[in-house]
Amino acid sequence: NAGDKLRPFFMVDIRGIWPKHNIEVCWEPDAHSYTLEKVWVQSAVKALIEANSAYRFGDNWDDCDADERARIRVQIQDATPMTDVGYQQVTGMPIGVTIKPTTMILNFAFSNWGNLCASPEEYRQQCISTIAVHEFFHALGAIHEQLYPNLATLDPKCWAIYENVADQHGKSPTPLTAYDPDSIMNYCRNIYKEPTRLSALDRVGLHALSMQTNEKMNNVSN
């Protein structure tokens, strides 16, 4: 049956792989009043992403300045969380290659979006941490599991829910492994109703993504 075919999967935008493991993060001005929430975000990213990969985001995430260099710029809005997929390298004429920041939107209030995350405080922290890890996966180049091209066969229930839902596909979506219904990047797993965690196969995919960065770094240096 379909369940027997579910295997580890990690879909990424292969053109959005970062060319470095040390990635700067900064907070936009709308984050100033959220001291505790920023700690929750940084702690979750350190515990689940840094601990399972070579990626490092630094211990001190400063306020953003006007420089449009390659880094992750985090905005706080009471809106749907959203993140550019991966390293933002834009090719165009006549200026050639342009590098831009990767923009991320996180929600700490949950009044206009995600009302169920608003209270109690412990659940709000869990939502903030889970959403942050999910969005940082996007920032590293990962896209949603339910975008797998053979999903109708592998997970028909998930396919029935999301087959007509618009989504970020990335510029060059590429599977590094196979499909994981338990991934933090899979909308068909209710990631907000359980403690923040990666699946075992998320760790496999994150390591594979980190190795892709290694290859990109080697290509640049050679």
N, C-alpha and C positions, 0 to 999 in steps of 0.2 A: 504494500500500500504506500501512499504518499509519505507517511511518517517514516518509513524505512529508508527513504532517500535523503532525509534531512542531514546535512553534513556541515562541517565548519565553513563559514563564508565571510569574506570581508571585501566589500566593493569600494573601490577608491577612484578618484579622479587622478589618473596616472600623471597628467600634466600639471597637477597641483601639488605634487610632492615637494616638500621643502628641501632646499639644497644645504641645510644645516640642521643640527640637533638642538642648538641653543637658540631659542626663539624668544625675543623680547615681548612682554605684554605690558600694556598701559591701560589706565582707567580714564574714560572721558569724564568731564566735569559733573555729569548727572549722577556719578557714583559717590560723590563726596560725603554724603550724609549716611552712607551705608557701611559703617566701619565693621560691624560684626558679620554682615553678609559677605563682604569681600574676603574675610578670613575663611568663611565656610567654603567659598569657591576655591581659593588657593589651596586649602587643605585637601579638598576632594581631588583636585587635579594632581597634586603631589602624590597622594596616596594611591591613586588608581592609574594615572597615566605615566608619571615619572617613574614610579616604582616598577612598572612593567615595560619600560622602553628606555632608549637612550635619549629621549627628548627631555630638555630642561628649559624651564620658563623663568628661572631666576627666583630669588627669595623676596625681592622687593619690587612690586609692580607699581611704578610711579604714575603720576598724572601725565596724560598725553600732552605733547606740545604740537606745534603745527607741522612738524616734519612728516612727510608722507613716505618715509622709508618702510621697508618690509618688516612688519611686526603685527601683533594682534592688538587691535584697539577695541576695548570693551565698553559698550554703552549700556546704560540701565534705562529701560522703558517699561511701562506697564502695557506690554504688547506681546505678540507672539515672538518667542525667542527665534533668532535667525542668525546664520553665520555664512560668510563667504566660504566656498569650498576650497580649502588648501591655499597654497602660495599663489599670490595674485600677480602673475606675470602676463602682461598684455602685449601682444605683438601687433604693430600697426605701422602704416606708412604716413608721412616720411620719417617719423622719429624713431623707428625701430622698436626695440623692446623697452617697455615701461614697467617698472616694479611698483606695486601699490601695497598699502597695508591690507591685512585681512580684517574685515569689520565683523564684530560680534555684537548681538543684542541679547542681553539677559533680562529677566523679569524678577524683581524682588518683592513686588507689592501684591500681584495677583488679584487686582480689583477688576480690571477690564478684560483680563485673560487668565484662565486657569484658576477660577475661583475656589476650587476644591483644595488648592494648595495654600490658601490664605491662613488657615488655622487648623489645629493648634500649632503653636510655635515649633514643636518638634517636627511636625509634618511639613511645615514651611521650609525648615532647614533641609529636610530630606529632598524636597522638590528642587530647591535651589542647587543643592549639591549634584543631584542626578542630571538636571538640565545642563549644568556647567560642564560636566564630563561629556555628555552627549554633544554639546556644542563645540567643545575643544577637539573632539574626534573629527567633527566637520572641518574645523580650522586646520587640522593636520592633513585633510584630504579625503576623509571617509564620507561616504554617502549612505543613504538608508538601505537597510537590508531588503525591504520590500520592493526595491527597484531591480532585483535580480531578474534577468530576462526570462528564465524558465520557471518563474514563481507559480504560474498556473498549475504546473505539474507537481512542483515540490511542496507547495503549501497552498492548496486551493482555497481554504478559508480566508487566509490573508489576502490572496489575490482578489477574492470577491469584494473585499472591503476597499482595497486601494487601487484597483485597476484603472479607475477613471479620475484619480486624484492627482492634481498637478504637483510636481516635486522638482527638487534640484538634482539634475542628473550629472552635473559636472561636465567638463569639456571633453573628456575622454574616459568614460566609466569603464573600469577594468576590474575583474574579480582576481584577488590575490589567492583566495582559496575557494571553498564552496559556500553553501548557504547555512546560516545559523539562526534558528527561530528564537533563540534565547539571548541574542545580542542586545546590548544597550542601544544599538542603532536600529533596532527593529520595532516599528510602530505596533506590530501585532503582539509584542510583549508589553504588558502594562507596567512600564518602568517606574511610574509614579506611585504605584501601590505597594512597593516593597523597598527595603533598604537599598541605598545606592551601591551598585556592584557591577563588575564586569562578568560576563560569562567566561568560562574557561577558554572558549574559542575567540572571544574578544582579545584576550591576551596573545593568542597565536597571531591574530591579524595585526595587532599593534606592533608586535615584534617584526612581522613581515614588512609593515609600513616603514618601520625604523631602518630595516635593511635596504629598502628602496632609497631612503635618504643617503645611506652609505654609498650606494652605487652612483647616485647623482653627484655626491661630493667627489668621488673618485674620477668621474667623467670630467668635472670642472677642473680638477687639479692636473689631469693628464693632457 
